[in-house]
Every structure is written in structure tokens, then in C-alpha cells.
Amino acid sequence: MKNSCYQKSYVLCVRNCTLFLAWLLLTLIFARCNSFEFSPNQISSHRSVQDLNGKNLLKLNLTPPDDTVTIVFAGDSQRWYSELNRFVTKANEIKDVDFVLIAGDISDFGLLKEFEWVNKRLSDLKTPYFGVIGNHDLTGNGEAVFRKMFGPLDYSFVYDSIKFVAHNTNSLEYERVNVPDVGWLENQLQTGSDIKHIVAVSHVPPFSPLEFNAKLVKPYTSLFSNTPKMLVSLHGHVHDHNDFYPFEDHVRYITSFAFAQNSFVLLKIVDGRVLKTIIEY
């Protein structure tokens, strides 16, 4: 009888120890999963944020518009993380900013970690920000990362009767697809009476002959010049600030500084005019 009780106690003890060890092993595995990246080319992890542009649009729509739309306009953050921190600090000091536009090349090599590092810093902004796809963002699995984290490569939104049309112009990264999508753009530029002005936003400008599809320059720029509501076309990529009319029409083109230059363009849209100030940080 004693031996039988002993055997039952022993079996019960072994079973409990086995269950405890199994629980401990699973705990360690999940703990490792919380810090372990399976591949530098992965497109998301359990920590990754999703649909940032959509979520920031919801935040923007909570802000009642006034007679002026104020935008912090920058591009090409890439690997300049210290500059990013200073950028955020400076942008937060400016009053009445409605939102921030990052005109592409958020990352340098299209890596998930890069996107996450940049977003971690930009999430400290007091205002919503919107990301646009750049040619560096399309490296490796970068397009999939961008779609997961920010949303569609071509998108638009309306704020204070102004339609912002963000789109992919990184022609050199595509062999079998025409980029930019002129058909999509044409549809977006057809607006009703509720839209007073249109602002286009993309990374590669049409006056970059090596990176913009030469066959699409004329259809693209003609589409803009034949759109009376087109107010300005904003671009990154060139790592320099330009403000001019390169195609001898009514369309104004403005390019942003890169983050390495420790400057950004502050735009104020009021009564159909685009006013700008260069901000250094």
C-alpha cells in the first residue's frame, strides 16, 4: 500500500515538473520572439505599426481647419537619425502646424528596422505626419514594408478644401510597370466644386532625367499644367531646395532639403497662395 502511494506521488511529481518545464520553455521562446528578428528583409514584426498614413489622417481630421494650412515639408531622412531628433524638436516649436510631409526616402536600404527607427523619432511630433515612397524605400522588400507600415503608394486626402495627391514617381525602380501611374493621377485631379486647390506630392521630380521615366515626363507635366486647380508640386530626392517653374507653365515646383542639411521648408497655404520660410535647426 505504501509503495502504491509512493508511486502515485512520484508520477504526480514528475508530471507537474514536466508541465512546469514545458511552461518555462514556452515562456523563454516567446521572450526570445519579442526581441529576435528573423531576417533583415522581413516586412513586419509583432511590434510594427501599420497604416500610419491612415491613422494620421484620422488625427488630422480632428483638427478644425482655419484660413491657413501650415505644413512642415522635408524629405530624405534616410540614415540621419541625429538630425531627425533635432528636426522633431524644431518642428514642435512652431505654432499652428497642421501636419508634416516627408517626401520619400524615409529609409536608406528599405529595411524594416530603418522604417521603425525613423517612425520612432517622428512619433514624437506634436502633429500628424505623412510618408511618401522614395526610391531608396523600394530597395529589397522596402515596398512591402512601406505598404504595411504606411499604406498605399498612391493615395490622396482632402484638408481644408485642398486635395493632397501623394504618388509614386520612382520610375527607375520598375521595369515592367509604368511609374508614375498617369491614369490614376488623371482621375485624382478631376475634382468637384468642394475642392479649391490641388497639391501634388512625390519623391522624384519630373526634371530628374535619369530617375523619372522620360516617356512619361510630357504626359505627367501636361496633366499638371492642364489642371487649373494645381497649386504646387512638392518633391524630395535632389537633396536641395528649389522653387521654380521648370516647364514654363503655371505649375510651381518645390523640392525639399534632405535631413543632412539641417533645414526644412515651412509652407503656408492661404487664399490660393503658397508662402514659404526656410527653417534651420
Buried (B, 14 or more C-beta within 10 A) or exposed (E): EEEEEEEEEEEEEEEEEEEEEEEEEEEEEEEEEEEEEEEEBBBBBEEBBEBBBBBBBEEBEEBEEEEEBBBBBBBBBBBBBEBBEBBBEBBEEBEEBBBBBBBBBBBBBBBBBBBBBBBEBBEEBEBBBBBBBBBBBBBBBBBBBBBBBBBBBBBBBBBBEBBBBBBBBBBBBBEEEEBBBBEBBEEBBEBEEEBBBBBBBBBBBBBBEEBBBEEBBEBBBEBBBEBEBBBBBBBBBBBEBEEEEBBEEEBBBBBBBBBEBBBBBBBBBEEEEBEBEEBEB
